[in-house]
Amino acid sequence: MKISWERLFPFLISIITTFLVAVFGVSPAISGLEKMLDGSITFTSIIIGFLGALLAILFLACLDLRL
């Protein structure tokens, strides 16, 4: 069975990233890291909420068309 590129790609990226972090190291003292994380979580929450509302609207619109 042939492994597709889409299934192999995440594993390759994670292995390469782990290797680079192990070799070069990462400094946990990044200035403003908490603000960046808070902002990214807020942005992601807004996007997920928007997509959820859009999905509900599309679902209800499809139900109305069937009736």
CHARMM internal coordinates of N, CA and C (Angstrom, degrees):
IC EDIT
DIST 1 N 1 CA 1.4430
DIST 1 CA 1 C 1.5259
ANGL 1 N 1 CA 1 C 109.04
DIST 1 C 2 N 1.2854
ANGL 1 CA 1 C 2 N 115.72
DIHE 1 N 1 CA 1 C 2 N 128.02
DIST 2 N 2 CA 1.4604
ANGL 1 C 2 N 2 CA 121.44
DIHE 1 CA 1 C 2 N 2 CA -178.00
DIST 2 CA 2 C 1.5281
ANGL 2 N 2 CA 2 C 110.25
DIHE 1 C 2 N 2 CA 2 C -81.71
DIST 2 C 3 N 1.3429
ANGL 2 CA 2 C 3 N 116.09
DIHE 2 N 2 CA 2 C 3 N 132.42
DIST 3 N 3 CA 1.4585
ANGL 2 C 3 N 3 CA 121.15
DIHE 2 CA 2 C 3 N 3 CA 178.18
DIST 3 CA 3 C 1.5215
ANGL 3 N 3 CA 3 C 108.20
DIHE 2 C 3 N 3 CA 3 C -86.60
DIST 3 C 4 N 1.3130
ANGL 3 CA 3 C 4 N 115.37
DIHE 3 N 3 CA 3 C 4 N 127.14
DIST 4 N 4 CA 1.4575
ANGL 3 C 4 N 4 CA 118.74
DIHE 3 CA 3 C 4 N 4 CA -178.71
DIST 4 CA 4 C 1.5211
ANGL 4 N 4 CA 4 C 110.61
DIHE 3 C 4 N 4 CA 4 C -78.25
DIST 4 C 5 N 1.3082
ANGL 4 CA 4 C 5 N 115.61
DIHE 4 N 4 CA 4 C 5 N 158.71
DIST 5 N 5 CA 1.4606
ANGL 4 C 5 N 5 CA 122.78
DIHE 4 CA 4 C 5 N 5 CA -178.73
DIST 5 CA 5 C 1.5269
ANGL 5 N 5 CA 5 C 110.83
DIHE 4 C 5 N 5 CA 5 C -63.28
DIST 5 C 6 N 1.3348
ANGL 5 CA 5 C 6 N 117.56
DIHE 5 N 5 CA 5 C 6 N -34.95
DIST 6 N 6 CA 1.4578
ANGL 5 C 6 N 6 CA 121.54
DIHE 5 CA 5 C 6 N 6 CA -178.57
DIST 6 CA 6 C 1.5223
ANGL 6 N 6 CA 6 C 111.90
DIHE 5 C 6 N 6 CA 6 C -65.24
DIST 6 C 7 N 1.3161
ANGL 6 CA 6 C 7 N 117.56
DIHE 6 N 6 CA 6 C 7 N -30.88
DIST 7 N 7 CA 1.4610
ANGL 6 C 7 N 7 CA 120.77
DIHE 6 CA 6 C 7 N 7 CA 179.01
DIST 7 CA 7 C 1.5220
ANGL 7 N 7 CA 7 C 111.59
DIHE 6 C 7 N 7 CA 7 C -83.06
DIST 7 C 8 N 1.3132
ANGL 7 CA 7 C 8 N 117.78
DIHE 7 N 7 CA 7 C 8 N -28.77
DIST 8 N 8 CA 1.4580
ANGL 7 C 8 N 8 CA 121.68
DIHE 7 CA 7 C 8 N 8 CA -176.76
DIST 8 CA 8 C 1.5254
ANGL 8 N 8 CA 8 C 112.29
DIHE 7 C 8 N 8 CA 8 C -87.04
DIST 8 C 9 N 1.3187
ANGL 8 CA 8 C 9 N 117.71
DIHE 8 N 8 CA 8 C 9 N -28.18
DIST 9 N 9 CA 1.4628
ANGL 8 C 9 N 9 CA 122.92
DIHE 8 CA 8 C 9 N 9 CA -174.36
DIST 9 CA 9 C 1.5314
ANGL 9 N 9 CA 9 C 113.78
DIHE 8 C 9 N 9 CA 9 C -57.65
DIST 9 C 10 N 1.3454
ANGL 9 CA 9 C 10 N 121.16
DIHE 9 N 9 CA 9 C 10 N -47.54
DIST 10 N 10 CA 1.4730
ANGL 9 C 10 N 10 CA 119.46
DIHE 9 CA 9 C 10 N 10 CA 179.95
DIST 10 CA 10 C 1.5240
ANGL 10 N 10 CA 10 C 113.21
DIHE 9 C 10 N 10 CA 10 C -61.51
DIST 10 C 11 N 1.3167
ANGL 10 CA 10 C 11 N 117.54
DIHE 10 N 10 CA 10 C 11 N -36.54
DIST 11 N 11 CA 1.4558
ANGL 10 C 11 N 11 CA 120.27
DIHE 10 CA 10 C 11 N 11 CA 179.12
DIST 11 CA 11 C 1.5252
ANGL 11 N 11 CA 11 C 111.46
DIHE 10 C 11 N 11 CA 11 C -67.51
DIST 11 C 12 N 1.3187
ANGL 11 CA 11 C 12 N 116.54
DIHE 11 N 11 CA 11 C 12 N -40.86
DIST 12 N 12 CA 1.4631
ANGL 11 C 12 N 12 CA 119.69
DIHE 11 CA 11 C 12 N 12 CA 178.66
DIST 12 CA 12 C 1.5222
ANGL 12 N 12 CA 12 C 111.50
DIHE 11 C 12 N 12 CA 12 C -64.81
DIST 12 C 13 N 1.3201
ANGL 12 CA 12 C 13 N 117.08
DIHE 12 N 12 CA 12 C 13 N -43.64
DIST 13 N 13 CA 1.4632
ANGL 12 C 13 N 13 CA 120.69
DIHE 12 CA 12 C 13 N 13 CA 179.34
DIST 13 CA 13 C 1.5244
ANGL 13 N 13 CA 13 C 110.36
DIHE 12 C 13 N 13 CA 13 C -62.79
DIST 13 C 14 N 1.3344
ANGL 13 CA 13 C 14 N 117.86
DIHE 13 N 13 CA 13 C 14 N -42.59
DIST 14 N 14 CA 1.4638
ANGL 13 C 14 N 14 CA 119.81
DIHE 13 CA 13 C 14 N 14 CA -179.34
DIST 14 CA 14 C 1.5207
ANGL 14 N 14 CA 14 C 111.80
DIHE 13 C 14 N 14 CA 14 C -67.90
DIST 14 C 15 N 1.3198
ANGL 14 CA 14 C 15 N 118.10
DIHE 14 N 14 CA 14 C 15 N -36.64
DIST 15 N 15 CA 1.4674
ANGL 14 C 15 N 15 CA 120.84
DIHE 14 CA 14 C 15 N 15 CA 177.78
DIST 15 CA 15 C 1.5208
ANGL 15 N 15 CA 15 C 110.45
DIHE 14 C 15 N 15 CA 15 C -67.14
DIST 15 C 16 N 1.3183
ANGL 15 CA 15 C 16 N 117.53
DIHE 15 N 15 CA 15 C 16 N -44.07
DIST 16 N 16 CA 1.4682
ANGL 15 C 16 N 16 CA 120.97
DIHE 15 CA 15 C 16 N 16 CA 179.18
DIST 16 CA 16 C 1.5221
ANGL 16 N 16 CA 16 C 110.64
DIHE 15 C 16 N 16 CA 16 C -64.36
DIST 16 C 17 N 1.3317
ANGL 16 CA 16 C 17 N 117.29
DIHE 16 N 16 CA 16 C 17 N -43.09
DIST 17 N 17 CA 1.4658
ANGL 16 C 17 N 17 CA 120.95
DIHE 16 CA 16 C 17 N 17 CA 179.34
DIST 17 CA 17 C 1.5193
ANGL 17 N 17 CA 17 C 111.11
DIHE 16 C 17 N 17 CA 17 C -63.92
DIST 17 C 18 N 1.3198
ANGL 17 CA 17 C 18 N 117.61
DIHE 17 N 17 CA 17 C 18 N -43.07
DIST 18 N 18 CA 1.4637
ANGL 17 C 18 N 18 CA 121.14
DIHE 17 CA 17 C 18 N 18 CA 178.31
DIST 18 CA 18 C 1.5129
ANGL 18 N 18 CA 18 C 111.06
DIHE 17 C 18 N 18 CA 18 C -62.30
DIST 18 C 19 N 1.3166
ANGL 18 CA 18 C 19 N 117.25
DIHE 18 N 18 CA 18 C 19 N -41.25
DIST 19 N 19 CA 1.4601
ANGL 18 C 19 N 19 CA 120.94
DIHE 18 CA 18 C 19 N 19 CA 178.82
DIST 19 CA 19 C 1.5270
ANGL 19 N 19 CA 19 C 110.98
DIHE 18 C 19 N 19 CA 19 C -63.77
DIST 19 C 20 N 1.3323
ANGL 19 CA 19 C 20 N 116.90
DIHE 19 N 19 CA 19 C 20 N -45.16
DIST 20 N 20 CA 1.4665
ANGL 19 C 20 N 20 CA 120.25
DIHE 19 CA 19 C 20 N 20 CA -179.70
DIST 20 CA 20 C 1.5282
ANGL 20 N 20 CA 20 C 111.89
DIHE 19 C 20 N 20 CA 20 C -64.75
DIST 20 C 21 N 1.3136
ANGL 20 CA 20 C 21 N 117.53
DIHE 20 N 20 CA 20 C 21 N -38.86
DIST 21 N 21 CA 1.4661
ANGL 20 C 21 N 21 CA 120.60
DIHE 20 CA 20 C 21 N 21 CA 177.98
DIST 21 CA 21 C 1.5215
ANGL 21 N 21 CA 21 C 110.17
DIHE 20 C 21 N 21 CA 21 C -66.96
DIST 21 C 22 N 1.3267
ANGL 21 CA 21 C 22 N 117.41
DIHE 21 N 21 CA 21 C 22 N -39.22
DIST 22 N 22 CA 1.4631
ANGL 21 C 22 N 22 CA 120.45
DIHE 21 CA 21 C 22 N 22 CA 179.85
DIST 22 CA 22 C 1.5242
ANGL 22 N 22 CA 22 C 111.28
DIHE 21 C 22 N 22 CA 22 C -67.57
DIST 22 C 23 N 1.3202
ANGL 22 CA 22 C 23 N 117.58
DIHE 22 N 22 CA 22 C 23 N -37.31
DIST 23 N 23 CA 1.4635
ANGL 22 C 23 N 23 CA 120.74
DIHE 22 CA 22 C 23 N 23 CA -177.66
DIST 23 CA 23 C 1.5247
ANGL 23 N 23 CA 23 C 111.32
DIHE 22 C 23 N 23 CA 23 C -76.92
DIST 23 C 24 N 1.3239
ANGL 23 CA 23 C 24 N 117.28
DIHE 23 N 23 CA 23 C 24 N -49.87
DIST 24 N 24 CA 1.4589
ANGL 23 C 24 N 24 CA 120.97
DIHE 23 CA 23 C 24 N 24 CA -173.62
DIST 24 CA 24 C 1.5242
ANGL 24 N 24 CA 24 C 113.31
DIHE 23 C 24 N 24 CA 24 C -92.48
DIST 24 C 25 N 1.2971
ANGL 24 CA 24 C 25 N 118.15
DIHE 24 N 24 CA 24 C 25 N -21.63
DIST 25 N 25 CA 1.4601
ANGL 24 C 25 N 25 CA 121.74
DIHE 24 CA 24 C 25 N 25 CA -178.56
DIST 25 CA 25 C 1.5169
ANGL 25 N 25 CA 25 C 111.33
DIHE 24 C 25 N 25 CA 25 C 75.37
DIST 25 C 26 N 1.3158
ANGL 25 CA 25 C 26 N 114.67
DIHE 25 N 25 CA 25 C 26 N 160.13
DIST 26 N 26 CA 1.4543
ANGL 25 C 26 N 26 CA 120.60
DIHE 25 CA 25 C 26 N 26 CA 179.61
DIST 26 CA 26 C 1.5173
ANGL 26 N 26 CA 26 C 107.87
DIHE 25 C 26 N 26 CA 26 C -130.59
DIST 26 C 27 N 1.3010
ANGL 26 CA 26 C 27 N 115.51
DIHE 26 N 26 CA 26 C 27 N 131.31
DIST 27 N 27 CA 1.4587
ANGL 26 C 27 N 27 CA 120.54
DIHE 26 CA 26 C 27 N 27 CA 178.04
DIST 27 CA 27 C 1.5229
ANGL 27 N 27 CA 27 C 108.87
DIHE 26 C 27 N 27 CA 27 C -86.38
DIST 27 C 28 N 1.3312
ANGL 27 CA 27 C 28 N 117.89
DIHE 27 N 27 CA 27 C 28 N 119.02
DIST 28 N 28 CA 1.4604
ANGL 27 C 28 N 28 CA 119.36
DIHE 27 CA 27 C 28 N 28 CA -179.05
DIST 28 CA 28 C 1.5202
ANGL 28 N 28 CA 28 C 113.43
DIHE 27 C 28 N 28 CA 28 C -74.99
DIST 28 C 29 N 1.3263
ANGL 28 CA 28 C 29 N 117.54
DIHE 28 N 28 CA 28 C 29 N -7.25
DIST 29 N 29 CA 1.4627
ANGL 28 C 29 N 29 CA 121.32
DIHE 28 CA 28 C 29 N 29 CA -177.37
DIST 29 CA 29 C 1.5273
ANGL 29 N 29 CA 29 C 110.97
DIHE 28 C 29 N 29 CA 29 C -91.31
DIST 29 C 30 N 1.3138
ANGL 29 CA 29 C 30 N 116.76
DIHE 29 N 29 CA 29 C 30 N 60.70
DIST 30 N 30 CA 1.4593
ANGL 29 C 30 N 30 CA 121.57
DIHE 29 CA 29 C 30 N 30 CA 177.61
DIST 30 CA 30 C 1.5201
ANGL 30 N 30 CA 30 C 107.55
DIHE 29 C 30 N 30 CA 30 C -87.35
DIST 30 C 31 N 1.3011
ANGL 30 CA 30 C 31 N 116.68
DIHE 30 N 30 CA 30 C 31 N 127.42
DIST 31 N 31 CA 1.4634
ANGL 30 C 31 N 31 CA 119.40
DIHE 30 CA 30 C 31 N 31 CA -178.39
DIST 31 CA 31 C 1.5260
ANGL 31 N 31 CA 31 C 110.47
DIHE 30 C 31 N 31 CA 31 C -71.11
DIST 31 C 32 N 1.3265
ANGL 31 CA 31 C 32 N 115.91
DIHE 31 N 31 CA 31 C 32 N 131.65
DIST 32 N 32 CA 1.4576
ANGL 31 C 32 N 32 CA 120.92
DIHE 31 CA 31 C 32 N 32 CA 178.61
DIST 32 CA 32 C 1.5120
ANGL 32 N 32 CA 32 C 114.59
DIHE 31 C 32 N 32 CA 32 C 78.75
DIST 32 C 33 N 1.3387
ANGL 32 CA 32 C 33 N 117.76
DIHE 32 N 32 CA 32 C 33 N 17.47
DIST 33 N 33 CA 1.4623
ANGL 32 C 33 N 33 CA 120.47
DIHE 32 CA 32 C 33 N 33 CA -177.63
DIST 33 CA 33 C 1.5280
ANGL 33 N 33 CA 33 C 111.23
DIHE 32 C 33 N 33 CA 33 C -64.84
DIST 33 C 34 N 1.3234
ANGL 33 CA 33 C 34 N 117.37
DIHE 33 N 33 CA 33 C 34 N -40.97
DIST 34 N 34 CA 1.4637
ANGL 33 C 34 N 34 CA 120.00
DIHE 33 CA 33 C 34 N 34 CA -179.16
DIST 34 CA 34 C 1.5268
ANGL 34 N 34 CA 34 C 111.34
DIHE 33 C 34 N 34 CA 34 C -64.22
DIST 34 C 35 N 1.3217
ANGL 34 CA 34 C 35 N 116.84
DIHE 34 N 34 CA 34 C 35 N -39.65
DIST 35 N 35 CA 1.4685
ANGL 34 C 35 N 35 CA 119.86
DIHE 34 CA 34 C 35 N 35 CA 178.98
DIST 35 CA 35 C 1.5271
ANGL 35 N 35 CA 35 C 110.83
DIHE 34 C 35 N 35 CA 35 C -66.73
DIST 35 C 36 N 1.3384
ANGL 35 CA 35 C 36 N 116.12
DIHE 35 N 35 CA 35 C 36 N -38.29
DIST 36 N 36 CA 1.4631
ANGL 35 C 36 N 36 CA 119.54
DIHE 35 CA 35 C 36 N 36 CA 177.80
DIST 36 CA 36 C 1.5220
ANGL 36 N 36 CA 36 C 110.71
DIHE 35 C 36 N 36 CA 36 C -64.70
DIST 36 C 37 N 1.3267
ANGL 36 CA 36 C 37 N 117.20
DIHE 36 N 36 CA 36 C 37 N -43.84
DIST 37 N 37 CA 1.4591
ANGL 36 C 37 N 37 CA 120.62
DIHE 36 CA 36 C 37 N 37 CA 179.42
DIST 37 CA 37 C 1.5259
ANGL 37 N 37 CA 37 C 111.13
DIHE 36 C 37 N 37 CA 37 C -64.95
DIST 37 C 38 N 1.3274
ANGL 37 CA 37 C 38 N 117.35
DIHE 37 N 37 CA 37 C 38 N -42.59
DIST 38 N 38 CA 1.4662
ANGL 37 C 38 N 38 CA 120.17
DIHE 37 CA 37 C 38 N 38 CA 177.60
DIST 38 CA 38 C 1.5242
ANGL 38 N 38 CA 38 C 111.08
DIHE 37 C 38 N 38 CA 38 C -61.45
DIST 38 C 39 N 1.3098
ANGL 38 CA 38 C 39 N 116.83
DIHE 38 N 38 CA 38 C 39 N -42.67
DIST 39 N 39 CA 1.4596
ANGL 38 C 39 N 39 CA 120.57
DIHE 38 CA 38 C 39 N 39 CA 178.97
DIST 39 CA 39 C 1.5133
ANGL 39 N 39 CA 39 C 112.68
DIHE 38 C 39 N 39 CA 39 C -65.13
DIST 39 C 40 N 1.3272
ANGL 39 CA 39 C 40 N 116.86
DIHE 39 N 39 CA 39 C 40 N -41.49
DIST 40 N 40 CA 1.4645
ANGL 39 C 40 N 40 CA 119.41
DIHE 39 CA 39 C 40 N 40 CA -179.52
DIST 40 CA 40 C 1.5247
ANGL 40 N 40 CA 40 C 111.16
DIHE 39 C 40 N 40 CA 40 C -69.37
DIST 40 C 41 N 1.3323
ANGL 40 CA 40 C 41 N 117.52
DIHE 40 N 40 CA 40 C 41 N -36.17
DIST 41 N 41 CA 1.4631
ANGL 40 C 41 N 41 CA 120.13
DIHE 40 CA 40 C 41 N 41 CA 177.22
DIST 41 CA 41 C 1.5254
ANGL 41 N 41 CA 41 C 110.23
DIHE 40 C 41 N 41 CA 41 C -66.66
DIST 41 C 42 N 1.3208
ANGL 41 CA 41 C 42 N 117.38
DIHE 41 N 41 CA 41 C 42 N -42.14
DIST 42 N 42 CA 1.4623
ANGL 41 C 42 N 42 CA 120.91
DIHE 41 CA 41 C 42 N 42 CA 178.53
DIST 42 CA 42 C 1.5244
ANGL 42 N 42 CA 42 C 110.88
DIHE 41 C 42 N 42 CA 42 C -63.29
DIST 42 C 43 N 1.3184
ANGL 42 CA 42 C 43 N 116.88
DIHE 42 N 42 CA 42 C 43 N -45.52
DIST 43 N 43 CA 1.4662
ANGL 42 C 43 N 43 CA 121.21
DIHE 42 CA 42 C 43 N 43 CA 179.84
DIST 43 CA 43 C 1.5228
ANGL 43 N 43 CA 43 C 110.93
DIHE 42 C 43 N 43 CA 43 C -62.09
DIST 43 C 44 N 1.3271
ANGL 43 CA 43 C 44 N 116.76
DIHE 43 N 43 CA 43 C 44 N -44.11
DIST 44 N 44 CA 1.4587
ANGL 43 C 44 N 44 CA 120.71
DIHE 43 CA 43 C 44 N 44 CA 179.64
DIST 44 CA 44 C 1.5247
ANGL 44 N 44 CA 44 C 110.90
DIHE 43 C 44 N 44 CA 44 C -64.12
DIST 44 C 45 N 1.3244
ANGL 44 CA 44 C 45 N 116.90
DIHE 44 N 44 CA 44 C 45 N -39.85
DIST 45 N 45 CA 1.4680
ANGL 44 C 45 N 45 CA 120.45
DIHE 44 CA 44 C 45 N 45 CA 178.32
DIST 45 CA 45 C 1.5218
ANGL 45 N 45 CA 45 C 111.32
DIHE 44 C 45 N 45 CA 45 C -63.00
DIST 45 C 46 N 1.3121
ANGL 45 CA 45 C 46 N 116.97
DIHE 45 N 45 CA 45 C 46 N -40.84
DIST 46 N 46 CA 1.4654
ANGL 45 C 46 N 46 CA 120.56
DIHE 45 CA 45 C 46 N 46 CA 178.47
DIST 46 CA 46 C 1.5271
ANGL 46 N 46 CA 46 C 110.59
DIHE 45 C 46 N 46 CA 46 C -64.00
DIST 46 C 47 N 1.3189
ANGL 46 CA 46 C 47 N 116.86
DIHE 46 N 46 CA 46 C 47 N -44.06
DIST 47 N 47 CA 1.4670
ANGL 46 C 47 N 47 CA 120.74
DIHE 46 CA 46 C 47 N 47 CA 179.87
DIST 47 CA 47 C 1.5219
ANGL 47 N 47 CA 47 C 110.84
DIHE 46 C 47 N 47 CA 47 C -63.74
DIST 47 C 48 N 1.3337
ANGL 47 CA 47 C 48 N 117.73
DIHE 47 N 47 CA 47 C 48 N -44.07
DIST 48 N 48 CA 1.4661
ANGL 47 C 48 N 48 CA 120.93
DIHE 47 CA 47 C 48 N 48 CA 179.84
DIST 48 CA 48 C 1.5234
ANGL 48 N 48 CA 48 C 110.38
DIHE 47 C 48 N 48 CA 48 C -64.10
DIST 48 C 49 N 1.3276
ANGL 48 CA 48 C 49 N 117.48
DIHE 48 N 48 CA 48 C 49 N -41.14
DIST 49 N 49 CA 1.4613
ANGL 48 C 49 N 49 CA 120.49
DIHE 48 CA 48 C 49 N 49 CA 177.17
DIST 49 CA 49 C 1.5137
ANGL 49 N 49 CA 49 C 112.15
DIHE 48 C 49 N 49 CA 49 C -63.29
DIST 49 C 50 N 1.3244
ANGL 49 CA 49 C 50 N 116.79
DIHE 49 N 49 CA 49 C 50 N -41.76
DIST 50 N 50 CA 1.4610
ANGL 49 C 50 N 50 CA 120.87
DIHE 49 CA 49 C 50 N 50 CA 178.23
DIST 50 CA 50 C 1.5265
ANGL 50 N 50 CA 50 C 110.82
DIHE 49 C 50 N 50 CA 50 C -63.04
DIST 50 C 51 N 1.3206
ANGL 50 CA 50 C 51 N 117.07
DIHE 50 N 50 CA 50 C 51 N -44.61
DIST 51 N 51 CA 1.4618
ANGL 50 C 51 N 51 CA 120.06
DIHE 50 CA 50 C 51 N 51 CA -179.76
DIST 51 CA 51 C 1.5245
ANGL 51 N 51 CA 51 C 111.47
DIHE 50 C 51 N 51 CA 51 C -66.88
DIST 51 C 52 N 1.3311
ANGL 51 CA 51 C 52 N 117.00
DIHE 51 N 51 CA 51 C 52 N -36.55
DIST 52 N 52 CA 1.4624
ANGL 51 C 52 N 52 CA 119.98
DIHE 51 CA 51 C 52 N 52 CA 176.90
DIST 52 CA 52 C 1.5169
ANGL 52 N 52 CA 52 C 111.97
DIHE 51 C 52 N 52 CA 52 C -63.98
DIST 52 C 53 N 1.3291
ANGL 52 CA 52 C 53 N 116.94
DIHE 52 N 52 CA 52 C 53 N -43.33
DIST 53 N 53 CA 1.4641
ANGL 52 C 53 N 53 CA 120.51
DIHE 52 CA 52 C 53 N 53 CA 177.92
DIST 53 CA 53 C 1.5228
ANGL 53 N 53 CA 53 C 110.74
DIHE 52 C 53 N 53 CA 53 C -65.34
DIST 53 C 54 N 1.3261
ANGL 53 CA 53 C 54 N 116.87
DIHE 53 N 53 CA 53 C 54 N -40.53
DIST 54 N 54 CA 1.4597
ANGL 53 C 54 N 54 CA 120.91
DIHE 53 CA 53 C 54 N 54 CA 178.71
DIST 54 CA 54 C 1.5233
ANGL 54 N 54 CA 54 C 111.05
DIHE 53 C 54 N 54 CA 54 C -63.64
DIST 54 C 55 N 1.3144
ANGL 54 CA 54 C 55 N 116.72
DIHE 54 N 54 CA 54 C 55 N -41.05
DIST 55 N 55 CA 1.4604
ANGL 54 C 55 N 55 CA 120.86
DIHE 54 CA 54 C 55 N 55 CA 178.80
DIST 55 CA 55 C 1.5240
ANGL 55 N 55 CA 55 C 110.98
DIHE 54 C 55 N 55 CA 55 C -63.75
DIST 55 C 56 N 1.3298
ANGL 55 CA 55 C 56 N 116.88
DIHE 55 N 55 CA 55 C 56 N -41.39
DIST 56 N 56 CA 1.4667
ANGL 55 C 56 N 56 CA 120.17
DIHE 55 CA 55 C 56 N 56 CA 178.30
DIST 56 CA 56 C 1.5250
ANGL 56 N 56 CA 56 C 111.16
DIHE 55 C 56 N 56 CA 56 C -64.24
DIST 56 C 57 N 1.3171
ANGL 56 CA 56 C 57 N 117.47
DIHE 56 N 56 CA 56 C 57 N -41.40
DIST 57 N 57 CA 1.4663
ANGL 56 C 57 N 57 CA 120.94
DIHE 56 CA 56 C 57 N 57 CA 179.02
DIST 57 CA 57 C 1.5243
ANGL 57 N 57 CA 57 C 110.66
DIHE 56 C 57 N 57 CA 57 C -64.23
DIST 57 C 58 N 1.3227
ANGL 57 CA 57 C 58 N 116.99
DIHE 57 N 57 CA 57 C 58 N -43.93
DIST 58 N 58 CA 1.4659
ANGL 57 C 58 N 58 CA 119.91
DIHE 57 CA 57 C 58 N 58 CA 179.04
DIST 58 CA 58 C 1.5205
ANGL 58 N 58 CA 58 C 111.42
DIHE 57 C 58 N 58 CA 58 C -65.26
DIST 58 C 59 N 1.3223
ANGL 58 CA 58 C 59 N 116.86
DIHE 58 N 58 CA 58 C 59 N -38.57
DIST 59 N 59 CA 1.4586
ANGL 58 C 59 N 59 CA 120.77
DIHE 58 CA 58 C 59 N 59 CA 179.08
DIST 59 CA 59 C 1.5242
ANGL 59 N 59 CA 59 C 110.61
DIHE 58 C 59 N 59 CA 59 C -63.50
DIST 59 C 60 N 1.3249
ANGL 59 CA 59 C 60 N 116.29
DIHE 59 N 59 CA 59 C 60 N -45.45
DIST 60 N 60 CA 1.4652
ANGL 59 C 60 N 60 CA 119.59
DIHE 59 CA 59 C 60 N 60 CA 179.07
DIST 60 CA 60 C 1.5247
ANGL 60 N 60 CA 60 C 111.76
DIHE 59 C 60 N 60 CA 60 C -67.01
DIST 60 C 61 N 1.3143
ANGL 60 CA 60 C 61 N 117.56
DIHE 60 N 60 CA 60 C 61 N -34.95
DIST 61 N 61 CA 1.4599
ANGL 60 C 61 N 61 CA 120.41
DIHE 60 CA 60 C 61 N 61 CA 177.72
DIST 61 CA 61 C 1.5242
ANGL 61 N 61 CA 61 C 110.64
DIHE 60 C 61 N 61 CA 61 C -65.73
DIST 61 C 62 N 1.3163
ANGL 61 CA 61 C 62 N 117.21
DIHE 61 N 61 CA 61 C 62 N -39.07
DIST 62 N 62 CA 1.4672
ANGL 61 C 62 N 62 CA 120.30
DIHE 61 CA 61 C 62 N 62 CA 178.20
DIST 62 CA 62 C 1.5227
ANGL 62 N 62 CA 62 C 111.01
DIHE 61 C 62 N 62 CA 62 C -67.65
DIST 62 C 63 N 1.3322
ANGL 62 CA 62 C 63 N 117.47
DIHE 62 N 62 CA 62 C 63 N -36.02
DIST 63 N 63 CA 1.4617
ANGL 62 C 63 N 63 CA 119.92
DIHE 62 CA 62 C 63 N 63 CA 177.24
DIST 63 CA 63 C 1.5206
ANGL 63 N 63 CA 63 C 111.14
DIHE 62 C 63 N 63 CA 63 C -66.39
DIST 63 C 64 N 1.3218
ANGL 63 CA 63 C 64 N 117.46
DIHE 63 N 63 CA 63 C 64 N -38.35
DIST 64 N 64 CA 1.4636
ANGL 63 C 64 N 64 CA 120.76
DIHE 63 CA 63 C 64 N 64 CA 178.97
DIST 64 CA 64 C 1.5195
ANGL 64 N 64 CA 64 C 111.38
DIHE 63 C 64 N 64 CA 64 C -66.43
DIST 64 C 65 N 1.3163
ANGL 64 CA 64 C 65 N 117.90
DIHE 64 N 64 CA 64 C 65 N -33.87
DIST 65 N 65 CA 1.4619
ANGL 64 C 65 N 65 CA 120.56
DIHE 64 CA 64 C 65 N 65 CA -179.97
DIST 65 CA 65 C 1.5210
ANGL 65 N 65 CA 65 C 111.27
DIHE 64 C 65 N 65 CA 65 C -69.99
DIST 65 C 66 N 1.3197
ANGL 65 CA 65 C 66 N 117.58
DIHE 65 N 65 CA 65 C 66 N -30.35
DIST 66 N 66 CA 1.4631
ANGL 65 C 66 N 66 CA 120.63
DIHE 65 CA 65 C 66 N 66 CA -179.01
DIST 66 CA 66 C 1.5247
ANGL 66 N 66 CA 66 C 111.94
DIHE 65 C 66 N 66 CA 66 C -74.70
DIST 66 C 67 N 1.3241
ANGL 66 CA 66 C 67 N 117.06
DIHE 66 N 66 CA 66 C 67 N -27.02
DIST 67 N 67 CA 1.4734
ANGL 66 C 67 N 67 CA 120.09
DIHE 66 CA 66 C 67 N 67 CA -177.99
DIST 67 CA 67 C 1.4626
ANGL 67 N 67 CA 67 C 110.71
DIHE 66 C 67 N 67 CA 67 C -80.15
END
COOR INIT
IC SEED 1 N 1 CA 1 C
IC BUILD
